[in-house]
Amino acid sequence: MSASGSAADLAERSRLADGKKTRMGMIYAILAAPALGLAFGLLGSIVSTPPFDRQQPTGAFALVAALQVPFGVLAIAVFLLVTGTWRDTGRILGHRVSWWNLFVAVGGFVGDLCFAAASGLIGGALAGSIGALAGVVGAIVAAVLYRERILRASTVLGLAALAVGIWLAVSGGELGAPTHGWYFLVGLLVIVAAVLTWGFESFAITAGTDLMPPESFLWWRAFLELLIADVLLVVLFPEGRRIAADAWAQPRLVAIGAVIGLGWAIWMIMGYYIGISYAGAVRGGVLTNTLAFFFIAFFSLTVYGAPFSTYVIVGSAITIVGTLFIVTEPKAHLARLRS
């Protein structure tokens, strides 16, 4: 076999391997979605109940810092121990990506806190519907910085569908929201802040896992969020400390926190890190965020008993369609990329 033939054969094998890895990442991202839907749907249903409703946003802060993140970090630690990938966690220390990981942890924590606070103001269903935009924000940021061309006719159509879907969700969600007027508007602004921070986090994970093993990046992202949350809870939120103590005194709330933390950890492992590191911020990030937040809205309106809204369900479904238009590449476009 000639040298040029060998090179062509290796290039074809590499292309097929990359394609298989991308598909695996997209599958993991899809499978991770229901886990976050169950977890954050449950979070949205209890953030406006005692003791978390005593003071906002302190109650939401205590819920994230004292229940969600500790159980999530524990679940991730068990995953790393069972898979043997805990050996990679120390490789990030002293590396330039350490600061990048801190940036990701701060962004993730801000997003989680904003979602919890917004759920208390506008309800978990509507917060979930709007949160689905996080994947699109991450895809746009990644496409611009990585110079990946995603501006196609299908992308424009997908963005239009997202706009229609979010408009329907907000229109219907306002009717069943726990607050109205200025409080409702503040809730919308808070969830938009979550969308922006989560979107930049999706890109940051893609960049970080290009430099370090995803498992190492996963551990420090979650552990640093726990550290930041606990320090802020102790230093800045005295009422939050009392709310957290009351929550830990109730076995039912501790069990709920374990469910929320486990679902969050599963989504982090399968979607945010395997999904994004394999499929990238454009495909993996869009799928794992949009589908997960669709399930948050769906479970909030069904399993967790929020006032049912056909508009929210239909609007969320339209965002799924818009997402598929964005991440699905036409055959002609793929052929040009391969050539």
Number of C-alpha atoms within 10 A of each C-alpha: 5 7 8 9 10 11 11 12 12 12 12 13 12 12 13 12 12 14 14 14 16 20 17 17 28 26 19 25 33 22 19 28 27 23 24 28 26 24 27 33 30 21 29 29 20 22 27 22 12 13 20 23 16 15 15 17 21 23 28 30 29 29 27 27 27 24 24 27 28 22 24 25 24 17 20 24 18 13 18 20 12 10 10 10 15 17 12 16 18 13 13 18 12 9 12 10 17 18 13 16 25 19 17 27 25 19 23 22 25 18 25 25 24 24 29 31 29 30 30 28 28 28 31 35 37 35 35 33 31 27 29 30 27 28 31 29 24 30 27 22 21 23 17 12 10 11 10 13 9 17 11 14 11 19 19 15 16 24 19 14 21 26 17 16 26 25 17 20 29 21 16 20 26 19 13 17 21 18 17 15 8 9 14 19 14 17 25 20 14 22 29 21 19 27 27 20 23 27 30 23 28 35 26 21 27 25 19 19 22 13 13 17 17 23 22 21 27 25 22 21 25 26 20 19 25 22 15 15 22 20 13 14 20 12 9 12 17 13 17 27 21 14 25 23 14 14 21 16 11 10 10 11 17 17 14 17 26 21 22 27 27 24 25 26 29 22 28 25 24 22 31 30 28 25 32 32 24 27 28 27 32 25 26 32 35 33 34 34 31 30 27 30 33 30 26 32 32 28 23 27 23 14 11 20 10 21 15 16 22 13 18 28 24 16 27 32 22 22 29 23 16 25 28 18 20 26 20 12 14 12 9 9 10 10 9 8 8 9 5
